[in-house]
Amino acid sequence: MGTRWINHNDGIAWEESDLLHCAGLCHGVTGRTGGVSPAPYHSLNLALHVGDSVSCVLENRRRLCAHLGCRLDVLTTPQQTHEDHVVAVGASETGRGAGSYHDALPHTDALMTSRPGVLLFICIADCVPVILYDPVQKACAVVHDGWRGTAARLAAKTIFAMQTVYGSQPRDIRAFIGPSISREHFEVSEATADIFRRMGPSYARCVYETDDTVRVDLWQANQQLLLDAGLLAQHIDTTTHCAYQYERDFYSYRRDGGHTGRMAAFAMIPVK
């Protein structure tokens, strides 16, 4: 269907999928405006582990939660380590990492839940966010997919986890591949490119070579992962916004030399 931007008068904005919105999921990937963080995190940095003031990050998170109609203490987030660990968020996990990075779920790069009112939340600044929603079983997930997570097929593993835990059928799941680094700006080593080539012909086609550079299209690779996991092509929305290219709107770890803030990809099943 496509994507759209939700803009608020205070500057807070996020991109969301028309597919997921029409299916009833509260979700999105934030931009960088509307917060209180000083440079180099200016302004809506949502991560507690990058050197920004804790009070600024918590205020930024409170502002976002106010727009989403939820309390900060339902925000649930992991310590992302570019691994393939998926956590099902229940009552005991809800709120982990909301106010302290040390309390966040360790060694985790994907979260899923079927609990209404729980805000799943991952931080990004180039890596691909994938948001999943099954409107039949009422289950959702957020996935942090850098090149390592993509090569580990984390999006597909998360879909399998949703099948196992919630009884989701891939044909019912809708997906949003959100703002992140585009192929044009994601130059990689030959060693990294070879990892994708060895994943099979469909993933080898995500590697683009010129005379002096090799690049990988992580949007294309994640679309292929979703299709291989059984999603229907018409149930996948993909951004056209490159985090590296649009400095005014997004943080980019690569562009900013690693000293920058983080956007957030979030998903919450509304409470009826």
Backbone bond lengths (Angstrom), bond angles and torsions (degrees), N, CA, C in turn:
res aa  C-N    CA-C-N  psi(-1)  N-CA   C-N-CA  omega(-1)  CA-C   N-CA-C  phi
1 M - - - 1.474 - - 1.529 111.26 -
2 G 1.345 116.88 -51.59 1.452 119.98 -178.49 1.515 111.26 139.12
3 T 1.331 115.42 -174.18 1.454 121.31 179.45 1.516 109.18 -131.59
4 R 1.326 115.31 166.33 1.463 120.02 178.25 1.520 108.95 -150.81
5 W 1.337 114.98 158.25 1.459 121.26 177.53 1.514 110.35 -98.87
6 I 1.325 115.12 135.89 1.463 122.76 173.87 1.528 106.74 -104.98
7 N 1.325 116.92 115.86 1.456 122.32 -175.90 1.523 110.59 -114.85
8 H 1.334 115.35 137.90 1.465 121.29 179.28 1.520 110.34 -117.30
9 N 1.318 116.09 157.64 1.466 121.11 -175.38 1.521 113.38 -62.31
10 D 1.341 117.69 -25.91 1.463 120.34 -179.69 1.527 112.49 -84.65
11 G 1.329 117.72 2.11 1.459 120.91 177.84 1.508 114.69 99.94
12 I 1.318 117.80 -16.07 1.465 119.70 178.60 1.525 109.24 -70.45
13 A 1.333 114.77 133.85 1.463 120.04 -177.55 1.515 109.42 -147.99
14 W 1.319 115.89 155.21 1.453 120.11 173.54 1.521 109.97 -150.18
15 E 1.338 114.39 156.04 1.454 120.62 174.18 1.520 108.70 -96.44
16 E 1.317 116.66 136.99 1.454 120.25 178.16 1.522 109.96 -133.25
17 S 1.320 114.64 161.21 1.454 122.68 179.88 1.525 110.00 -88.89
18 D 1.337 116.32 133.21 1.462 119.68 174.51 1.530 111.09 -61.58
19 L 1.335 116.40 -38.79 1.464 120.63 179.70 1.526 111.39 -58.74
20 L 1.322 116.09 -50.57 1.467 120.40 -176.86 1.520 111.30 -70.46
21 H 1.329 116.19 -35.80 1.461 119.50 177.35 1.526 110.53 -63.07
22 C 1.322 116.65 -47.44 1.469 120.21 -179.74 1.519 112.03 -64.43
23 A 1.350 115.99 -27.92 1.463 120.02 177.63 1.521 112.45 -79.22
24 G 1.348 117.55 -10.33 1.455 120.39 173.65 1.512 116.44 104.30
25 L 1.343 118.67 10.77 1.459 120.83 -177.67 1.522 110.71 -93.14
26 C 1.333 116.60 132.94 1.461 122.60 168.52 1.531 106.71 -79.96
27 H 1.324 117.88 120.12 1.464 119.46 -172.85 1.521 110.02 -164.11
28 G 1.322 116.27 170.61 1.452 120.57 173.43 1.514 111.45 162.73
29 V 1.325 113.88 174.64 1.464 122.60 172.23 1.519 106.61 -125.77
30 T 1.316 117.25 120.30 1.453 122.07 -172.46 1.527 111.90 -74.22
31 G 1.342 114.53 157.32 1.449 121.84 164.91 1.516 109.66 -89.40
32 R 1.338 116.25 -163.44 1.458 119.74 -175.19 1.527 113.64 -108.64
33 T 1.327 118.83 4.20 1.462 121.33 -175.25 1.520 111.73 -99.73
34 G 1.346 114.97 159.93 1.453 121.18 173.15 1.511 115.49 96.26
35 G 1.339 117.78 6.73 1.457 120.80 -177.89 1.513 113.07 -108.68
36 V 1.337 115.69 -168.18 1.467 121.98 -174.58 1.524 112.71 -119.24
37 S 1.321 119.04 2.07 1.459 120.63 -176.21 1.527 110.94 -71.87
38 P 1.348 117.15 140.90 1.464 120.50 177.36 1.527 111.08 -80.43
39 A 1.315 116.53 170.23 1.466 121.41 174.40 1.533 109.04 -59.55
40 P 1.331 118.40 145.79 1.464 129.12 4.81 1.530 113.55 -86.96
41 Y 1.331 117.12 10.55 1.471 120.77 -177.02 1.527 112.35 -93.86
42 H 1.276 116.53 2.09 1.454 122.80 -173.27 1.542 111.07 -47.87
43 S 1.365 121.42 120.36 1.449 124.06 3.35 1.528 111.72 -132.97
44 L 1.353 117.67 -29.95 1.468 119.97 -177.31 1.535 110.15 -100.24
45 N 1.338 116.68 56.92 1.465 119.01 174.61 1.523 108.83 -70.35
46 L 1.324 116.85 129.13 1.466 121.48 -174.75 1.525 112.85 -114.25
47 A 1.348 117.06 11.11 1.465 121.27 -177.97 1.521 110.93 -109.27
48 L 1.337 115.31 139.58 1.458 121.61 -179.33 1.531 113.55 -91.62
49 H 1.327 118.37 -3.39 1.468 120.40 -170.57 1.524 113.93 -111.75
50 V 1.346 117.92 14.59 1.465 119.36 -173.50 1.524 113.69 -109.72
51 G 1.331 118.46 4.02 1.458 121.81 177.38 1.509 115.03 102.65
52 D 1.312 117.75 -3.28 1.463 122.34 177.24 1.523 109.63 -73.59
53 S 1.331 116.23 159.19 1.456 121.90 175.58 1.522 110.79 -60.77
54 V 1.333 116.35 131.89 1.463 120.26 178.57 1.523 110.47 -59.44
55 S 1.324 116.93 -40.16 1.466 119.39 -178.47 1.526 111.24 -63.94
56 C 1.338 117.50 -36.59 1.461 120.48 177.67 1.530 111.05 -66.80
57 V 1.331 116.89 -44.25 1.461 120.28 -179.43 1.517 110.64 -63.37
58 L 1.323 117.09 -43.08 1.461 119.53 -179.45 1.520 111.30 -65.90
59 E 1.320 117.26 -36.22 1.463 119.33 175.72 1.525 110.38 -66.13
60 N 1.329 117.13 -40.68 1.465 119.73 177.00 1.524 111.12 -61.80
61 R 1.325 116.37 -42.89 1.464 119.66 178.72 1.524 110.87 -65.50
62 R 1.325 117.54 -39.31 1.469 120.18 177.97 1.530 111.19 -61.64
63 R 1.330 116.16 -40.71 1.468 120.08 179.68 1.525 111.03 -63.15
64 L 1.312 116.61 -44.31 1.463 119.58 177.87 1.522 110.80 -63.15
65 C 1.320 116.54 -46.54 1.472 119.93 -179.50 1.523 111.54 -60.77
66 A 1.321 117.43 -35.52 1.467 119.65 178.28 1.523 110.88 -61.60
67 H 1.329 117.23 -39.72 1.464 120.09 177.51 1.527 111.49 -68.98
68 L 1.327 116.63 -29.36 1.465 119.93 -178.38 1.517 112.35 -87.01
69 G 1.330 116.73 -8.71 1.453 120.66 178.12 1.512 114.01 75.92
70 C 1.344 116.73 32.22 1.470 119.92 178.46 1.521 110.23 -135.01
71 R 1.326 116.00 165.40 1.458 121.98 177.60 1.530 109.74 -85.45
72 L 1.326 115.17 154.64 1.464 120.65 178.02 1.523 111.66 -60.86
73 D 1.338 117.08 -31.15 1.466 118.44 -173.05 1.527 113.89 -76.74
74 V 1.339 118.42 0.76 1.473 119.86 172.11 1.531 111.21 -99.67
75 L 1.329 116.66 -6.64 1.467 120.60 176.81 1.526 108.73 -65.82
76 T 1.317 116.83 128.76 1.467 122.44 -175.17 1.518 108.67 -128.66
77 T 1.341 116.05 123.54 1.459 119.05 -171.27 1.530 110.63 -145.24
78 P 1.320 118.04 153.21 1.462 120.95 -177.40 1.527 113.12 -104.57
79 Q 1.323 115.38 170.02 1.459 123.13 164.33 1.533 106.29 -88.83
80 Q 1.297 117.05 101.39 1.464 121.60 -171.86 1.528 110.42 -79.42
81 T 1.333 115.34 129.50 1.469 120.37 -173.82 1.521 112.29 -132.39
82 H 1.338 117.50 20.40 1.472 122.56 177.59 1.526 111.88 57.65
83 E 1.340 115.66 39.55 1.457 121.57 176.59 1.539 108.21 -112.02
84 D 1.336 117.22 -169.10 1.471 119.83 -175.99 1.527 111.81 -120.47
85 H 1.326 115.85 34.09 1.462 121.86 -179.43 1.529 109.45 -87.85
86 V 1.332 116.85 125.64 1.461 123.86 178.05 1.520 108.62 -110.36
87 V 1.329 117.61 131.22 1.467 121.95 179.08 1.519 109.95 -114.97
88 A 1.325 116.09 130.34 1.462 122.34 171.48 1.526 107.99 -84.94
89 V 1.305 117.08 120.44 1.456 121.93 -174.99 1.527 109.37 -90.82
90 G 1.329 114.24 117.43 1.453 121.78 174.82 1.517 109.74 -116.91
91 A 1.322 116.04 -158.64 1.463 120.14 -176.41 1.517 112.04 -61.31
92 S 1.330 118.22 -41.49 1.460 120.67 -175.85 1.522 112.92 -73.50
93 E 1.345 117.83 -22.10 1.471 120.69 179.53 1.519 112.85 -91.89
94 T 1.323 117.52 -19.93 1.461 120.98 -175.98 1.529 111.03 -60.06
95 G 1.314 115.78 129.83 1.460 121.78 179.16 1.506 115.05 91.28
96 R 1.335 118.02 -5.38 1.462 120.08 179.08 1.535 109.47 -63.86
97 G 1.319 115.79 129.37 1.449 121.98 178.40 1.511 115.41 82.94
98 A 1.320 118.32 0.43 1.469 120.37 -176.77 1.519 111.98 -62.69
99 G 1.331 116.43 -41.31 1.458 119.83 -176.49 1.504 114.94 -118.35
100 S 1.330 118.03 -4.38 1.454 121.73 -177.44 1.524 110.32 -150.06
101 Y 1.331 116.27 129.92 1.456 119.61 178.05 1.522 111.16 -64.02
102 H 1.332 116.47 -34.02 1.463 119.82 -177.79 1.517 112.75 -67.20
103 D 1.323 116.58 -20.92 1.461 121.69 179.45 1.531 112.33 -91.67
104 A 1.337 117.27 -5.20 1.462 120.13 -178.50 1.523 110.32 -68.18
105 L 1.319 116.10 157.04 1.461 121.67 -177.18 1.532 109.81 -65.73
106 P 1.326 119.11 121.87 1.459 120.88 -171.39 1.528 113.15 -76.87
107 H 1.333 115.28 151.87 1.468 123.20 171.76 1.528 111.82 49.54
108 T 1.327 116.29 50.08 1.460 120.92 -173.54 1.522 109.84 -136.61
109 D 1.341 116.00 133.65 1.456 119.94 178.18 1.526 113.27 -126.69
110 A 1.318 117.06 7.88 1.466 120.69 173.75 1.522 108.99 -149.56
111 L 1.330 114.90 138.09 1.459 122.08 178.17 1.524 108.48 -125.03
112 M 1.333 115.89 146.81 1.465 120.05 175.60 1.522 108.65 -144.27
113 T 1.316 115.37 155.16 1.463 119.33 178.88 1.527 110.16 -159.13
114 S 1.335 114.73 158.85 1.466 121.37 168.86 1.533 110.09 -119.51
115 R 1.327 116.59 10.72 1.466 121.29 -177.52 1.529 109.96 -89.13
116 P 1.319 118.66 118.27 1.467 120.34 175.65 1.527 110.76 -61.62
117 G 1.329 116.04 145.25 1.449 121.28 175.38 1.505 115.53 83.33
118 V 1.321 118.96 2.36 1.461 122.28 176.67 1.523 108.36 -96.45
119 L 1.329 116.52 125.79 1.457 121.17 -177.76 1.530 110.20 -94.10
120 L 1.333 116.46 102.67 1.465 121.24 173.75 1.524 108.09 -76.43
121 F 1.356 116.26 140.36 1.468 119.47 -164.74 1.518 109.20 -152.75
122 I 1.339 117.30 118.74 1.463 120.65 172.86 1.519 108.99 -124.76
123 C 1.335 116.43 152.88 1.456 122.45 -177.98 1.525 110.15 -103.89
124 I 1.331 115.73 141.06 1.462 120.51 -175.82 1.530 110.67 -142.79
125 A 1.334 115.63 155.39 1.468 122.33 171.79 1.523 107.79 -161.74
126 D 1.275 118.50 62.66 1.466 130.84 -179.28 1.518 111.06 128.22
127 C 1.349 117.75 -43.99 1.467 120.36 -179.44 1.527 110.28 -61.70
128 V 1.323 114.91 153.80 1.465 120.63 -174.65 1.528 110.71 -82.89
129 P 1.334 118.07 124.17 1.460 120.45 170.82 1.527 109.79 -89.63
130 V 1.315 116.04 131.49 1.466 121.30 174.35 1.524 107.62 -119.22
131 I 1.327 116.44 123.14 1.462 122.08 178.74 1.526 107.73 -111.10
132 L 1.333 115.83 130.76 1.468 122.36 -175.75 1.523 109.97 -121.01
133 Y 1.329 115.99 143.43 1.460 119.87 176.10 1.518 110.73 -145.97
134 D 1.315 114.58 129.54 1.464 122.53 173.63 1.521 107.35 -106.53
135 P 1.340 118.46 103.11 1.462 120.44 -177.88 1.519 113.72 -74.65
136 V 1.324 117.81 -10.44 1.464 120.81 178.53 1.520 110.24 -81.77
137 Q 1.335 116.43 -52.65 1.465 121.21 179.51 1.524 112.87 -89.64
138 K 1.326 117.06 -3.21 1.475 122.94 179.65 1.531 110.45 56.57
139 A 1.324 115.68 59.94 1.456 122.38 177.48 1.518 108.74 -133.82
140 C 1.337 116.76 144.92 1.459 120.21 -179.75 1.521 109.71 -136.95
141 A 1.328 115.71 167.14 1.465 121.46 -179.78 1.515 109.52 -152.80
142 V 1.332 115.75 153.96 1.463 122.62 170.39 1.525 107.37 -126.93
143 V 1.329 115.79 138.11 1.459 121.78 -173.31 1.518 109.21 -129.28
144 H 1.333 116.19 133.50 1.467 123.43 177.05 1.526 107.92 -101.37
145 D 1.341 116.59 105.55 1.460 121.48 -170.67 1.522 111.42 -119.61
146 G 1.327 116.12 85.76 1.446 119.42 164.96 1.519 109.07 -76.61
147 W 1.329 117.62 -168.76 1.466 116.92 -178.49 1.522 110.98 -66.53
148 R 1.342 117.55 -32.25 1.470 119.43 178.88 1.526 110.99 -67.85
149 G 1.329 116.75 -44.95 1.457 119.90 177.89 1.511 112.25 -64.42
150 T 1.332 115.99 -38.08 1.457 119.50 177.27 1.522 110.55 -64.57
151 A 1.335 116.50 -45.67 1.465 120.06 179.09 1.524 111.77 -63.87
152 A 1.345 116.95 -29.04 1.464 121.31 176.78 1.526 112.20 -83.39
153 R 1.327 117.55 3.24 1.470 124.21 177.91 1.534 111.79 59.88
154 L 1.348 115.77 40.93 1.456 119.73 -173.71 1.529 112.82 -63.91
155 A 1.325 117.87 -38.48 1.468 118.76 179.00 1.524 111.19 -61.19
156 A 1.332 116.65 -41.83 1.463 120.41 178.49 1.519 111.14 -67.12
157 K 1.327 116.95 -38.18 1.467 120.44 178.54 1.528 110.73 -65.95
158 T 1.327 116.61 -34.26 1.461 119.50 178.10 1.525 110.53 -67.98
159 I 1.311 116.96 -39.24 1.470 120.21 176.11 1.522 110.35 -62.56
160 F 1.320 116.90 -42.57 1.468 119.72 176.92 1.529 110.90 -61.82
161 A 1.337 116.63 -39.81 1.465 119.89 177.53 1.521 111.16 -63.35
162 M 1.341 117.54 -39.34 1.467 120.28 176.54 1.522 111.08 -64.28
163 Q 1.319 117.45 -37.49 1.466 120.59 175.47 1.524 110.64 -62.03
164 T 1.332 116.18 -45.25 1.464 121.59 -174.94 1.520 112.06 -68.67
165 V 1.335 116.74 -44.59 1.462 121.12 -172.57 1.531 112.36 -86.77
166 Y 1.341 116.61 -40.66 1.466 119.82 -172.26 1.527 113.88 -110.40
167 G 1.309 117.54 -4.87 1.450 120.26 -177.99 1.519 113.72 75.28
168 S 1.332 116.73 21.09 1.461 120.76 -179.74 1.525 111.08 -65.73
169 Q 1.306 115.72 144.39 1.455 122.38 171.97 1.528 108.27 -105.85
170 P 1.332 117.58 128.66 1.464 119.20 -176.31 1.527 113.97 -52.51
171 R 1.317 118.02 -34.78 1.473 120.12 -178.27 1.527 111.96 -64.95
172 D 1.345 116.97 -19.36 1.464 120.55 179.67 1.530 112.87 -90.07
173 I 1.323 117.83 -16.99 1.456 121.78 -172.30 1.525 110.94 -79.23
174 R 1.335 115.48 135.06 1.462 123.04 172.37 1.534 108.14 -103.10
175 A 1.338 116.63 149.32 1.464 120.37 -176.39 1.521 111.20 -136.69
176 F 1.317 114.74 147.34 1.468 123.13 174.61 1.519 108.31 -128.63
177 I 1.331 116.19 119.03 1.465 122.74 173.32 1.521 106.26 -96.60
178 G 1.332 117.38 112.87 1.449 121.50 -166.03 1.513 115.73 -97.54
179 P 1.342 116.44 -179.63 1.462 122.95 -176.82 1.531 112.45 -53.79
180 S 1.324 115.70 134.12 1.459 122.83 -174.31 1.525 107.21 -173.86
181 I 1.307 117.73 -174.02 1.457 119.92 -176.03 1.530 110.45 -73.56
182 S 1.320 115.78 136.14 1.453 121.02 -178.74 1.528 110.65 -90.23
183 R 1.300 114.88 167.68 1.467 121.00 179.50 1.528 111.91 -55.44
184 E 1.312 116.51 -38.52 1.468 120.54 -175.36 1.519 112.52 -61.00
185 H 1.314 117.42 -23.92 1.461 120.85 -175.81 1.528 113.49 -116.72
186 F 1.339 116.76 5.72 1.464 119.03 -176.79 1.527 109.84 -108.36
187 E 1.321 115.19 76.16 1.454 121.21 176.10 1.532 109.29 -79.69
188 V 1.331 117.37 136.69 1.463 122.07 -176.22 1.532 110.00 -130.70
189 S 1.330 114.73 168.47 1.457 120.89 175.56 1.530 109.89 -78.54
190 E 1.312 115.73 164.12 1.460 120.14 174.96 1.527 110.89 -61.40
191 A 1.330 116.35 -35.74 1.466 119.95 179.85 1.525 110.84 -62.55
192 T 1.331 116.56 -42.74 1.466 119.90 177.73 1.520 110.85 -67.15
193 A 1.320 116.84 -43.16 1.462 120.20 178.55 1.522 111.00 -59.39
194 D 1.331 116.87 -38.75 1.468 120.30 -179.47 1.518 112.14 -63.79
195 I 1.326 117.10 -31.26 1.468 119.94 177.27 1.523 109.75 -60.29
196 F 1.326 117.10 -42.62 1.464 121.07 179.41 1.526 110.82 -71.79
197 R 1.300 117.48 -38.38 1.463 119.47 178.09 1.519 111.23 -60.33
198 R 1.333 115.95 -36.97 1.470 119.75 -177.74 1.523 112.51 -76.60
199 M 1.326 117.71 -10.47 1.465 120.18 178.25 1.525 112.16 -74.38
200 G 1.315 117.60 -15.26 1.460 121.29 179.14 1.506 111.33 130.48
201 P 1.331 117.59 168.28 1.474 121.92 -174.91 1.530 113.86 -56.92
202 S 1.333 117.44 -40.28 1.470 119.66 -178.06 1.516 111.53 -63.70
203 Y 1.325 117.45 -34.73 1.464 122.00 -179.34 1.524 111.20 -84.35
204 A 1.323 117.33 -29.55 1.462 120.35 173.19 1.523 110.23 -60.79
205 R 1.339 116.74 -32.03 1.463 120.20 178.40 1.527 113.15 -72.38
206 C 1.329 117.34 -6.73 1.463 121.72 175.01 1.527 111.51 -86.81
207 V 1.317 117.25 -4.64 1.469 123.82 178.17 1.524 107.90 -97.53
208 Y 1.343 116.00 127.56 1.461 121.73 -177.27 1.528 108.93 -122.08
209 E 1.303 116.25 124.20 1.461 121.84 -176.43 1.523 111.39 -115.04
210 T 1.330 114.87 140.23 1.457 122.06 168.08 1.526 107.00 -120.99
211 D 1.317 116.76 -170.61 1.467 119.37 -177.50 1.521 112.52 -62.46
212 D 1.339 116.57 -32.67 1.463 118.49 -174.02 1.525 114.74 -128.20
213 T 1.315 119.66 3.02 1.459 120.72 -179.58 1.526 110.97 -139.44
214 V 1.352 113.63 156.68 1.464 121.50 170.88 1.519 107.23 -127.74
215 R 1.320 115.90 130.17 1.459 120.52 -179.42 1.526 109.65 -128.64
216 V 1.344 115.25 154.26 1.463 121.31 177.41 1.518 108.59 -121.64
217 D 1.318 116.60 136.66 1.458 123.10 176.39 1.525 108.23 -95.37
218 L 1.327 116.07 98.66 1.464 120.65 -178.12 1.523 111.87 -72.31
219 W 1.327 118.29 -27.61 1.474 119.75 175.22 1.524 109.56 -64.16
220 Q 1.313 116.50 -46.96 1.462 121.54 -179.98 1.521 110.90 -63.55
221 A 1.336 116.94 -42.03 1.463 120.50 -179.64 1.526 111.21 -64.09
222 N 1.332 117.18 -40.18 1.463 119.13 179.51 1.521 112.17 -72.75
223 Q 1.323 117.69 -33.26 1.460 119.46 172.07 1.526 110.19 -59.37
224 Q 1.329 116.67 -42.37 1.455 120.34 179.86 1.520 111.64 -66.05
225 L 1.327 117.29 -39.30 1.463 120.51 176.72 1.531 110.91 -59.42
226 L 1.328 116.15 -42.95 1.465 120.19 -179.36 1.526 111.10 -66.36
227 L 1.323 116.42 -41.87 1.457 119.58 177.76 1.520 111.52 -64.53
228 D 1.329 116.55 -42.86 1.466 120.59 178.73 1.521 111.71 -63.15
229 A 1.346 116.50 -28.32 1.467 120.56 179.31 1.521 112.23 -81.46
230 G 1.331 117.10 -5.22 1.458 119.92 175.33 1.510 116.26 109.00
231 L 1.359 118.00 1.98 1.458 118.57 177.14 1.523 110.27 -70.84
232 L 1.317 115.67 149.95 1.449 121.29 175.28 1.525 109.65 -80.63
233 A 1.331 116.57 141.13 1.462 120.43 -177.80 1.526 111.58 -56.80
234 Q 1.326 116.92 -36.77 1.468 120.61 -178.43 1.523 112.45 -75.07
235 H 1.330 117.45 -2.72 1.465 121.78 177.31 1.525 112.44 -103.96
236 I 1.326 117.45 18.25 1.467 121.95 -179.95 1.525 109.25 -123.41
237 D 1.328 116.84 121.40 1.461 123.23 171.13 1.522 108.41 -105.17
238 T 1.328 116.67 136.63 1.462 121.47 -179.78 1.519 109.82 -127.66
239 T 1.316 116.25 134.35 1.455 122.32 177.97 1.525 111.36 -62.00
240 T 1.320 115.80 164.37 1.465 121.87 166.64 1.529 110.37 -119.42
241 H 1.338 117.33 11.79 1.466 121.86 -174.31 1.524 111.16 -101.03
242 C 1.323 115.54 119.49 1.464 122.49 -179.95 1.518 109.63 -92.57
243 A 1.330 116.87 123.12 1.459 121.13 -179.14 1.529 111.69 -63.50
244 Y 1.317 117.16 -36.41 1.468 121.53 -179.42 1.524 110.91 -67.13
245 Q 1.298 116.59 -42.03 1.463 121.15 -173.33 1.518 112.85 -72.82
246 Y 1.341 117.45 -39.73 1.460 120.88 -172.44 1.530 110.51 -100.44
247 E 1.327 115.59 81.14 1.472 121.30 -174.69 1.517 111.72 -64.58
248 R 1.325 117.73 -34.50 1.460 119.99 -179.07 1.521 112.03 -64.67
249 D 1.331 116.49 -28.54 1.458 120.95 -171.88 1.518 115.06 -101.87
250 F 1.356 117.47 -25.03 1.463 120.74 -170.38 1.529 112.17 -138.77
251 Y 1.314 114.83 153.76 1.459 121.16 166.15 1.534 109.18 -81.35
252 S 1.324 115.48 150.49 1.462 120.78 174.54 1.517 108.62 -143.78
253 Y 1.316 115.49 116.02 1.465 120.84 179.81 1.524 110.76 -59.11
254 R 1.311 116.61 -43.71 1.468 120.59 -177.10 1.525 111.27 -70.25
255 R 1.300 117.55 -47.59 1.471 121.44 -179.57 1.520 112.20 -62.13
256 D 1.343 116.20 -39.61 1.457 121.08 -172.98 1.524 113.37 -94.70
257 G 1.330 117.39 12.71 1.454 120.96 175.61 1.513 114.37 66.89
258 G 1.331 117.39 25.35 1.453 121.18 175.83 1.514 114.90 85.96
259 H 1.334 118.34 -9.26 1.470 121.19 -177.38 1.524 108.40 -109.24
260 T 1.316 115.12 85.49 1.450 120.16 -173.05 1.517 110.57 -158.81
261 G 1.327 116.66 177.12 1.454 121.33 178.29 1.516 112.09 -88.70
262 R 1.311 115.49 -168.41 1.459 121.91 179.99 1.532 110.00 -135.96
263 M 1.333 115.41 138.86 1.459 120.92 166.91 1.531 107.93 -80.47
264 A 1.318 115.74 179.67 1.464 119.96 175.91 1.516 110.05 -133.58
265 A 1.325 115.32 140.63 1.466 122.23 165.73 1.520 106.46 -103.09
266 F 1.324 116.63 129.76 1.463 120.29 -174.17 1.523 110.41 -135.49
267 A 1.321 114.47 155.09 1.465 121.05 176.12 1.530 108.27 -150.82
268 M 1.335 116.41 139.67 1.461 121.68 178.83 1.514 109.18 -149.51
269 I 1.315 116.42 126.92 1.457 121.52 173.23 1.517 107.86 -76.73
270 P 1.326 119.07 120.91 1.463 120.31 -176.80 1.524 112.48 -61.38
271 V 1.326 113.76 148.67 1.470 120.19 174.39 1.525 107.27 -87.03
272 K 1.328 115.91 126.50 1.475 118.98 -178.96 1.509 111.10 -88.92
